[in-house]
Amino acid sequence: MSEKLKKICGKYWPPGKEQLLILVLLGLLLAVIAVPTEEKKKEAEEMEPAEEPQPAAADSDYESCLEQRLEALLGQVEGVGAVQVLLTFEGSGEKRVEKDATVSGEESREETVYEERSGSERTPYVTSESNPRVEGVLVIAQGGGSSRIRQEILEAAQALFGVDAHKIKIMKMEGTK
């Protein structure tokens, strides 16, 4: 066994120029790989937001779209006639972002998961998004004076939006008999 060891040591010891060059290059490679990792980790911790879910901005397109669709539908119902609708909303919706739980020793914390966009643009990864909930309904209709039409409009609004009857107001449009 010692003869094999002496033979191997004799072949590789003392190290030649090529072996020293390989060792130096390996050391440089390890140093280059390790340094940027620490900098990126620090940057990510500094850029991380503190909030949990992010509320969505009030989306008037969503709200006006619902109003227009309800107006169009009610306008097709016999006896309703011309109609205008106003909806009120609770809140402005919500966006939930993805979080990763990291545990190091006895300490655990959550970190936001980001999407990489073009260049260096990073945005939180949104896992779910909810629209604001309809809270109240106002309907002004030509046929709003008829109790039968009022009942049909009330039932339609309750079925579509799950709103209690006391939060739905149906009125007769001015200038109609």
N, C-alpha and C positions, 0 to 999 in steps of 0.2 A: 504494500500500500504506500509506503513512504517513497518507493522508487517512482511510482506513478505521480505522486505529488511533486517530487523533485523534477520530474520530466515536464510537468505542466508549468511549474514555477519557472523553470529554466527557459521555457518557450516564451512566456509572457512577462517575465521579470528580468531585468528592469524594463519598464514600458518603453516602447519605441515612440517615434514622432507621431505616427498615425494614431496610436492608441491614446496618447495625450491629447491630440487634436479632437478626437471623438469625445473624450471626457469633458473637455472645455466647452464644446458645442452643446453637449447634453445639459451642462450646468446653465448655460445661457438660455437654452430653450425653456427649461424649468422656471427660470427667473422671469422670462417674458410672459409665460402663461400665468404665473401667480400674481403679478403686479396689477394688470387691468381688472382682474376679478374683484379685488378689494375696492377699487375705485368705483366700479359699477354698482357694487352692493351699497356703498355709501350714498351714491346718487339716488338709487331707488328708494332708500329709507327717507331721504330728504324730500323727495317728490310725492310721497304717499299722502293721500288725503286723510283727514281725521274722521269724516262722517261715515255713517253706515249707508242706508238707502238714500238715493238722491231724488228729491222730488222733481217731477217734470215741469217745465214751464207751461203756463196755461195755454192750451192748444185751441185757439179760437176756430181753427179749421175744423177740428173734430166736433166742436160744439155747434157751429153753424151748419155743418153737414147733417147732424142729427135733426136740427130744427127744420131744415129744408126737406128732408126725407119725410118727417112727420106731417108737414104741411101738404106735401104732394099726396101722401096716402089718405089723409083726412079729406082733402079736396075731391077725391074720387068717390067718397061715400055719399050715397043718395041723401039729399036733404041738408048736408053740411054747407055746401056752397063755398064761397071764398073764405079763406082761413089764414090766420097768422098765429105763429107759435113762438113762445119764449120759454126756454129751459134754463133752470139754474142748476149749478153743479156744486157738489161738495168737494172741496180741495181741488187739486190740479193734477191728480194722477201721481204715479210713483215709479221710479226705476230702481231695481235691485241689482247691485253689482256683485260679481263673483269674488269670494274671499278664500284665501288659502290659510289654513292654520299651521303655524310652525311651532315646534316645541324644541327648546334647547335647554337641557338640564331640567330645572324645576320651573322655568319660565316658559309661558306660551303666549303667543300673540297672533293676531290676524293681519294678513297683508293683502292688499287689493291686487287682483289679477288685471293686467293691462293688455290691450291689443296694440300691436305695433302697426302703425299706418305708414304711409309714404314718408321716407326720410326718418327724422327723429320724433315724429308726432306719436304720442301715446295717449290712448283714451281708456278709461275703465271698461272692462268687459261686462256688458249688461246681460244678466241671465233672464230677467223678466221685466215686463213693463205693463202697467195697468192704466187705464183711462179713468178720468174722474167719474164719479157716480152721480146720476141725475138725482137732484134733491127736490125740485119743484117744477110744476108744469102749468103754464098759462096758455089757454087756447081761446082766441077770439074768432068766432065763426058767424057767418050769416044765419045759419040755422041754430044758433046758440040759444034761441028763445024756446025751442021745443024741448020738452022734458025727455022725449025718446032719443033725440039727437045728443043731448047732454049726457045721457046715460051711456050711449054707445061710445062717445069720445072718452068719457071717464074710464070705462072698461078697457078701451084700447090703450090708454096711457098707463094704466095699472099693469096690464099684461106686458107691455113693451119695456117699462122701466122699473117695475116693482116698487112704485111709489104709493104711499098710503093715500086714500081718497081725500083726506083733509089737506093734502099738499098739492092737489090738482084743482085749478080754478078754470071754469068754462064760462065765457061771457058772450053776449050777443053783440055782433058787429054793428056799429053806428050806421044809420041810414038804411037799415033793412026793416021790413015789416014783420 
